[in-house]
Amino acid sequence: MATGNGSVTVIRGGRVLDCRSHRAEPVDILVEGMRIRELGPPGLAAPEGAGEVDATGGLLMPGLVNAHTHGHGSLGKGMGDRWSLELLLNAGPWISGRRTLDDKYLAAKLNAAEMVRKGCTAAYDLYFEFPAPTHDGIDAVARGYADVGARAVVAPMMADHTLFEAIPGLMQALPEDLRARVDDLKLAPAEQTIEACRAILRGWSHDRDQVRLALAPTIPLHCSDEFIVACRNLAAEYQVGLHMHLAESKVQAVSAIKRYGKTLTAHLAELDFLGPSFTAAHGVWLDAEDIARLADAGSSMAHNPGSNLRLGSGISPVRAMLDRGFNVGIGTDGSNCSDNQNMFDAMRIAAFVSRVVSPEYTTWLETADVIDMATVGSAEALGLGDRIGRLEPGYYADIVFLDLTNMNFVPFNDPTNQIVFCEDSSAVKSVMIGGRMILDDGRFTTFDYLKMLADVEVAVDRLRSATADMRELSVKLEDVVGSYCVGLTRQPYHINRWCGQA
């Protein structure tokens, strides 16, 4: 595929997706600098000397936007099998621990590269560092995304309580010898973490159009009220977004009643945490009142159907969210809990799981709904709804080129349905971000892909040895954590989000 070299480029010969009409008509696109200037019929006039991109035989769609991922998880693909959310968190020090700055950079770079290769151009990355975020660490994450050429909202993921302090009674359920070892895993005090984030926000030097910051107090139960309020205030001071895992598992839902006497969402509302700059993740165990609170506050939801199934968390009530006017995006979650960064995979699962909660087919997600969620909805969740997620004049030229000769589109019957039901990312041929071809005919143009692969193998081999003691501890804790949390899930709750249970 030939690429334009000047500040103006015209893309010719492609068919542009209109997901709502289920059509893809031949359209030329004029790109000026980083943005789309005009769309028009084939032969669209372009300034003299404009570069050209030949998109013949291609289906063009907006870059997919990942509403929820974890860059640190990219080095943890396929680790663990029958892990619930709580067992994943128990394994966290093992699968994500002992990272150097180079490891943090490499993990973010791998995460970004996989997303771009699979048609995703922007992501909300909740990146975790132990015991607290650092300026150098988050800077390394930003460099990883920038060196690939992807967009990201990077949110340091943080807490001031560990899993064992967050779940009522869990610490007390541990054998005494294990309790002492777990006690050594304490996170940094709230004040220290807040000051670290303030320093990161104050000293941010990256292009905010490419990589910007947000804050991610990880889970309400893992954060003291004082910490949650401090994050809220700091985000308001620097005008950045907030992102938090909310009501992801029944363990969290039941624990909220025990700790707060109310749902997690109701508790956050009392802390004045909800608002237009807030994106919640998962939302599996939200009830109707929770959904109303979030929708009325103008918040967004990152729907992660793949990890919700992988971790056995349940099925999120997305139809109820959409019907209530709640903005919903789609995410992959981290590769350590959903095993890939494939937004096409996430879209397909999102469509399918909507169909096993009711026989009333008119409530199922339509394929156009799903594409809108993975583009427009996710862009809004990132706080970038006015500049990405659409192929329209004034928006960034973040464009995915799908090969219509790929078997997924043969025969070419319905572009909207085939993107959701058939496409698995194998038809992604090229990816443009901000008018720049980042993936050109299957090849990355911004970095040495083979060197990155070699670097990953070296890093993972070293980390496997460096975290061997943490793995041993995690395995010893697994039965206690697992059985205790299963016990919590057997306690009554006023809604059920598991399929197949009476």
Buried (B, 14 or more C-beta within 10 A) or exposed (E): BEBBEEBBBBBBBBBBBBBEEBEBEBBBBBBBBBBBBBBEEEEBEBEEEBBBBEBEBBBBBBBBBBBBBBBBBBBBBEBBEEBBBBBBBBBBBBBBBBBBBEBBBBBBBBBBBBBBBBBBBBBBBBBBBBBBBBBEBBBBBBBBBBBBBBBBBBBBBBBBBBBBBBBBEBBEBBEEEBBEBBEEBEBBBBEBBBBBBBBBBEEBEBEEEBBBBBBBBBBBBBBBBEBBBBBBEBBEEBEBBBBBBBBBBBBBBBBBBEBBEEBBBBBBBEEEBBBEBBBBBBBBBBBEEBBBBBBEBBBBBBBBBBBBBBBBBBBBBBBBBBEBEBBBBBBBBBBBBBBBBBBBBBBBBBBBBBEEBEEEEEBBBBBBBBBBBBBBBBBBBBBBBEBBBBBEEEBBBBBBBBBBEBEBBEEEEBBBBBBBBBBEBEBBBBBBBBBBBBBBEEEBBBBEEEEBEEBBEEBBEEBEEBBEBBBEBBEBBBEBBBEBBEEBBEEEBEBEBEEEEE
